[in-house]
Amino acid sequence: MRKIFLMVAAAAAMLATSFTACKPNSTQTPNDIDIYVVGNDDSGAEDVAKVWKNGKELYNLTDGSKFAAANSVFVVGGDVYTAGCEDNGKNKIAKVWKNDKELYALTDGSDYAGANSVFVAEDKVYTVGNDGNVAKLWKNKSATNLTKGSYRANAFSVFVAGSNVYTVGCEDNGINTIAKVWKNGKEHLALTDGSNSAQANSVFVVGEDVYTAGYDGKVAKVWKNNKVVFKTSGSNSVFAYSVYVVGQDIYVAGVEVEGLNWVAKVWKNNKELYKLADNGIAKSIVVHNGDVYVAGGHQSDGTNFAAKVWKNGKELYSLANIGFAWSIFIVEKK
């Protein structure tokens, strides 16, 4: 199984459509929504990329003969798009699946690559990740280099707002990594100064405002455009992996390191909202009608992570006994 705590790939904070009423704080799945999750089942010889719907396996994306990862999910028009990677025996190939079939490979396998986030808008599939040292944005299969490749870089999250495509990630400066935002393929903001190792993991756009979650050294942060609007105290190392904004409320999912314990947590407006699990990681968050859904993993046996979904701080689904849930997306039933 992958060493989750060493991974820097981050599932995107996914956009959910507008929804009708359901009972807040319930730990049941409302009847008017479908909950899609992608991740990995690591119980076999190789990790299998999977999609779950409402707590049940929907389909395997790979056959388990080679390592594969499902990092991000986006659902539109009844179609499920998944971004991830699959090993070719030498390197990882960045891939996109549509429903249970491979849609295309984004890279040729000549270098280490991965697809970390996917967003579909106006029948165009936007995917971000890396091909070797270069952070990449793909529109369908057409690639844009976000960085020159002089230093190691990666793109972890993409969000399309109107005609603008926002991407966040990081780029090395030869000493540390710098958290960055790109807009339409061009560098838009450097969020950190390079004095600490930093990373931007998730982007969410509301109107003209760009919210980015990540970390700067041991401090988890959310930036609104280039201003810090959320940060942790720095007494413990904290990593923010996903951000979701509803009105004036900023929700963050991530992990706080307390000694040797990795604690999966959710924050709302600079205050801890839920402690989800000891020895856990909260990787992707969606807020629907006041209910907070989080995908991630819980290392309950001290050895292996189990793929989990939490609702309002309580476990909703256990998806795989040995595995991890990287991304969650909610769709209203028609």
C-alpha positions as CSV (number, residue, x, y, z in Angstrom):
1,M,0.0,0.0,0.0
2,R,1.1,3.6,-0.6
3,K,2.6,5.4,2.4
4,I,-0.3,7.9,2.6
5,F,1.5,10.3,4.9
6,L,4.3,10.8,2.4
7,M,2.1,11.4,-0.6
8,V,1.7,15.0,-1.8
9,A,-1.1,14.3,-4.3
10,A,-4.3,15.9,-3.2
11,A,-7.7,15.4,-4.3
12,A,-9.5,18.4,-5.3
13,A,-12.2,20.2,-3.5
14,M,-15.0,19.3,-5.8
15,L,-17.9,21.5,-6.9
16,A,-21.4,20.3,-6.0
17,T,-24.5,21.4,-7.7
18,S,-27.4,23.1,-5.8
19,F,-29.5,20.8,-3.7
20,T,-32.8,20.5,-2.0
21,A,-33.5,20.0,1.7
22,C,-32.3,17.2,3.8
23,K,-32.1,16.8,7.6
24,P,-28.9,18.5,8.9
25,N,-26.6,16.5,11.1
26,S,-28.1,13.2,10.0
27,T,-25.6,10.4,9.5
28,Q,-27.7,8.7,6.9
29,T,-27.4,9.3,3.2
30,P,-30.3,11.6,2.0
31,N,-32.5,10.1,-0.6
32,D,-32.1,13.1,-3.0
33,I,-28.4,12.9,-3.6
34,D,-25.8,10.4,-4.9
35,I,-22.4,10.4,-3.3
36,Y,-19.5,9.4,-5.5
37,V,-16.0,8.6,-4.1
38,V,-12.8,7.5,-5.8
39,G,-9.8,5.9,-4.3
40,N,-7.9,2.7,-3.9
41,D,-8.4,-0.9,-2.8
42,D,-5.0,-2.0,-1.6
43,S,-6.0,-5.5,-0.5
44,G,-4.4,-7.3,-3.5
45,A,-0.8,-7.5,-4.8
46,E,-1.3,-4.1,-6.5
47,D,-3.5,-1.1,-5.7
48,V,-6.7,-1.1,-7.7
49,A,-8.3,2.2,-8.7
50,K,-12.0,2.2,-7.8
51,V,-15.2,4.2,-7.8
52,W,-17.9,3.9,-5.1
53,K,-21.5,5.2,-5.2
54,N,-23.5,5.7,-2.0
55,G,-21.1,3.4,-0.1
56,K,-21.2,0.6,-2.6
57,E,-18.5,-0.4,-5.2
58,L,-19.6,1.0,-8.6
59,Y,-16.7,-0.4,-10.6
60,N,-13.0,-1.1,-10.8
61,L,-11.1,1.1,-13.1
62,T,-8.1,-1.2,-13.3
63,D,-7.6,-5.0,-13.0
64,G,-5.0,-5.1,-10.3
65,S,-2.2,-6.4,-12.5
66,K,-0.3,-3.1,-12.1
67,F,-0.3,-0.3,-9.5
68,A,-3.0,2.3,-10.1
69,A,-4.4,5.3,-8.3
70,A,-7.7,7.2,-8.6
71,N,-7.1,10.7,-7.2
72,S,-10.1,12.8,-8.3
73,V,-13.7,12.5,-9.4
74,F,-16.1,14.8,-11.2
75,V,-19.7,13.8,-12.2
76,V,-21.7,15.6,-14.9
77,G,-24.7,14.5,-17.0
78,G,-24.6,11.1,-15.5
79,D,-21.0,10.5,-16.5
80,V,-18.3,9.8,-13.9
81,Y,-14.8,11.2,-14.8
82,T,-11.8,10.0,-12.7
83,A,-8.2,11.3,-12.8
84,G,-5.3,9.2,-11.6
85,C,-2.4,7.1,-12.8
86,E,-1.4,3.6,-13.7
87,D,2.0,2.0,-13.8
88,N,3.5,0.7,-17.0
89,G,6.2,-1.4,-15.4
90,K,8.6,1.5,-15.5
91,N,6.8,4.8,-14.7
92,K,3.4,6.0,-13.8
93,I,1.1,7.2,-16.7
94,A,-1.4,10.0,-16.0
95,K,-4.8,8.8,-17.1
96,V,-8.5,9.9,-17.2
97,W,-11.4,7.4,-17.1
98,K,-15.0,8.1,-18.1
99,N,-17.3,5.8,-16.3
100,D,-15.6,2.4,-16.2
101,K,-13.5,2.8,-19.3
102,E,-10.2,4.5,-19.9
103,L,-10.9,7.8,-21.7
104,Y,-7.3,8.5,-22.5
105,A,-3.7,8.5,-21.3
106,L,-2.3,12.0,-20.9
107,T,1.4,11.0,-20.8
108,D,3.5,8.4,-22.7
109,G,5.2,6.7,-19.8
110,S,8.6,8.0,-20.6
111,D,8.7,9.9,-17.2
112,Y,7.0,9.7,-13.9
113,A,3.5,11.3,-14.2
114,G,0.2,11.6,-12.5
115,A,-3.2,13.2,-12.8
116,N,-4.3,14.7,-9.5
117,S,-7.5,16.6,-10.3
118,V,-10.3,16.7,-12.9
119,F,-13.0,19.3,-13.6
120,V,-15.5,19.1,-16.5
121,A,-17.1,22.3,-17.9
122,E,-18.9,22.8,-21.2
123,D,-18.0,19.3,-22.4
124,K,-14.3,20.0,-21.9
125,V,-12.3,17.9,-19.5
126,Y,-9.7,19.8,-17.5
127,T,-7.0,17.7,-15.7
128,V,-3.9,18.8,-13.8
129,G,-0.9,16.9,-12.6
130,N,2.7,16.4,-13.6
131,D,4.8,14.8,-16.3
132,G,8.3,14.5,-14.8
133,N,9.3,17.8,-13.2
134,V,6.8,19.8,-15.1
135,A,3.4,20.8,-13.7
136,K,0.7,20.3,-16.4
137,L,-2.8,21.4,-17.3
138,W,-4.6,19.4,-19.9
139,K,-7.7,20.5,-21.7
140,N,-9.0,17.2,-23.0
141,K,-5.7,15.8,-24.3
142,S,-4.1,19.1,-25.2
143,A,-1.3,19.9,-22.6
144,T,-0.1,23.3,-21.3
145,N,3.1,23.4,-19.3
146,L,2.6,25.4,-16.2
147,T,6.3,25.3,-15.3
148,K,9.5,25.1,-17.4
149,G,10.9,22.0,-15.7
150,S,14.0,23.6,-14.3
151,Y,12.8,22.5,-10.8
152,R,10.4,19.9,-9.6
153,A,6.8,21.0,-9.7
154,N,3.3,19.6,-9.5
155,A,-0.3,20.7,-9.9
156,F,-2.8,19.3,-7.4
157,S,-6.2,21.0,-8.0
158,V,-8.2,22.6,-10.9
159,F,-11.3,24.7,-10.8
160,V,-13.1,26.2,-13.9
161,A,-15.1,29.5,-13.3
162,G,-16.6,30.9,-16.5
163,S,-13.8,31.3,-19.0
164,N,-11.0,31.1,-16.4
165,V,-9.2,28.0,-15.4
166,Y,-7.5,28.1,-12.0
167,T,-4.8,25.6,-11.0
168,V,-2.9,25.3,-7.7
169,G,0.2,23.4,-6.8
170,C,3.9,24.0,-6.0
171,E,7.2,24.6,-7.6
172,D,10.7,24.0,-6.1
173,N,13.1,27.0,-6.0
174,G,16.2,24.8,-5.4
175,I,15.8,25.0,-1.6
176,N,12.1,24.8,-0.8
177,T,8.8,24.4,-2.6
178,I,6.6,27.5,-3.2
179,A,2.8,27.3,-3.1
180,K,1.5,28.8,-6.4
181,V,-1.7,29.6,-8.3
182,W,-1.9,29.6,-12.1
183,K,-4.7,31.2,-14.1
184,N,-5.3,30.1,-17.7
185,G,-1.9,28.4,-17.8
186,K,0.1,31.4,-16.6
187,E,1.5,32.0,-13.1
188,H,-1.1,34.1,-11.2
189,L,0.1,34.1,-7.6
190,A,3.1,33.0,-5.5
191,L,1.5,32.4,-2.1
192,T,4.6,31.8,-0.2
193,D,8.1,33.3,-0.3
194,G,10.2,30.1,-0.3
195,S,11.5,30.4,3.2
196,N,9.6,27.2,4.2
197,S,8.5,24.1,2.2
198,A,5.0,25.0,1.1
199,Q,2.3,23.5,-1.1
200,A,-1.2,24.5,-2.4
201,N,-3.4,21.5,-2.5
202,S,-7.0,22.6,-3.3
203,V,-8.7,25.5,-5.0
204,F,-12.3,26.7,-4.8
205,V,-13.6,29.8,-6.7
206,V,-16.5,32.0,-5.7
207,G,-17.2,34.9,-8.1
208,E,-13.9,36.7,-8.5
209,D,-12.4,35.3,-5.3
210,V,-9.9,32.4,-5.4
211,Y,-9.6,30.3,-2.2
212,T,-6.6,28.1,-2.0
213,A,-5.8,25.6,0.8
214,G,-2.4,24.2,1.6
215,Y,0.5,24.6,4.0
216,D,3.4,26.9,4.7
217,G,6.0,25.0,6.7
218,K,4.1,23.4,9.6
219,V,1.1,25.9,9.4
220,A,-2.0,25.0,7.4
221,K,-3.4,28.0,5.5
222,V,-6.2,29.2,3.3
223,W,-5.6,32.1,1.1
224,K,-8.4,34.3,-0.4
225,N,-6.7,35.5,-3.5
226,N,-3.3,36.3,-1.9
227,K,-4.4,37.2,1.6
228,V,-4.3,34.6,4.4
229,V,-7.9,34.1,5.8
230,F,-7.3,30.8,7.7
231,K,-4.2,29.5,9.5
232,T,-3.3,27.2,12.3
233,S,-1.2,28.2,15.3
234,G,2.0,26.4,14.4
235,S,2.2,24.5,17.7
236,N,1.7,21.2,15.7
237,S,2.3,20.4,12.0
238,V,-1.0,20.7,10.2
239,F,-1.7,20.1,6.5
240,A,-4.8,21.4,4.7
241,Y,-5.8,19.2,1.8
242,S,-9.2,20.5,0.7
243,V,-11.3,23.6,0.9
244,Y,-15.0,24.3,0.3
245,V,-16.7,27.6,0.6
246,V,-20.4,28.2,1.3
247,G,-21.4,31.9,1.6
248,Q,-19.0,33.4,4.2
249,D,-18.1,30.0,5.6
250,I,-14.7,28.4,4.8
251,Y,-14.5,24.6,5.5
252,V,-11.1,22.9,5.5
253,A,-10.2,19.2,5.7
254,G,-6.8,17.9,6.6
255,V,-4.6,16.4,9.2
256,E,-2.9,17.6,12.4
257,V,0.1,15.8,13.7
258,E,0.0,15.3,17.4
259,G,3.2,13.5,18.4
260,L,3.1,10.3,16.5
261,N,-0.6,10.5,15.9
262,W,-2.1,11.8,12.6
263,V,-5.5,13.2,13.4
264,A,-8.0,13.7,10.6
265,K,-9.9,17.0,11.2
266,V,-12.3,19.5,9.7
267,W,-12.1,23.2,10.5
268,K,-14.7,25.9,9.9
269,N,-13.7,29.6,9.9
270,N,-10.5,29.1,11.8
271,K,-12.1,26.9,14.5
272,E,-11.9,23.1,14.7
273,L,-15.3,21.7,13.8
274,Y,-14.8,17.9,13.9
275,K,-12.1,15.5,14.9
276,L,-12.8,12.6,12.6
277,A,-10.3,10.0,13.6
278,D,-7.0,9.3,15.3
279,N,-4.4,7.9,12.9
280,G,-6.5,9.3,10.0
281,I,-6.3,11.7,7.1
282,A,-9.1,13.9,5.8
283,K,-8.4,14.4,2.1
284,S,-11.5,15.8,0.3
285,I,-14.5,17.8,1.5
286,V,-18.0,18.7,0.2
287,V,-20.7,20.7,2.0
288,H,-24.3,20.0,1.0
289,N,-27.2,21.7,2.6
290,G,-25.3,22.2,5.9
291,D,-24.0,18.7,6.0
292,V,-20.2,18.1,5.8
293,Y,-19.0,15.1,3.9
294,V,-15.3,14.1,4.0
295,A,-13.4,11.3,2.2
296,G,-10.1,10.0,3.5
297,G,-8.6,7.1,5.4
298,H,-8.3,5.7,8.9
299,Q,-5.5,3.5,10.1
300,S,-7.4,1.7,12.8
301,D,-5.2,-1.3,13.1
302,G,-1.9,0.7,13.2
303,T,-0.7,-0.8,9.9
304,N,-3.2,-0.3,7.0
305,F,-5.5,2.5,6.1
306,A,-9.2,1.8,5.5
307,A,-11.0,4.0,3.0
308,K,-13.7,6.1,4.8
309,V,-16.4,8.7,4.3
310,W,-17.5,10.8,7.2
311,K,-20.7,12.9,7.5
312,N,-20.9,15.6,10.2
313,G,-18.0,14.1,12.1
314,K,-19.3,10.6,12.2
315,E,-18.4,7.6,9.9
316,L,-20.9,7.2,7.1
317,Y,-19.2,4.5,5.0
318,S,-16.2,2.2,5.2
319,L,-15.4,1.6,1.6
320,A,-12.4,-0.7,1.6
321,N,-10.8,-2.4,4.6
322,I,-7.3,-1.8,3.1
323,G,-7.4,1.3,1.0
324,F,-7.9,5.0,0.8
325,A,-10.6,7.5,-0.4
326,W,-9.1,10.4,-2.2
327,S,-12.0,12.4,-3.6
328,I,-15.7,12.9,-3.0
329,F,-18.4,14.4,-5.2
330,I,-22.2,14.9,-4.6
331,V,-24.9,15.0,-7.3
332,E,-28.5,15.8,-6.9
333,K,-30.8,13.0,-8.2
334,K,-33.2,14.0,-11.0
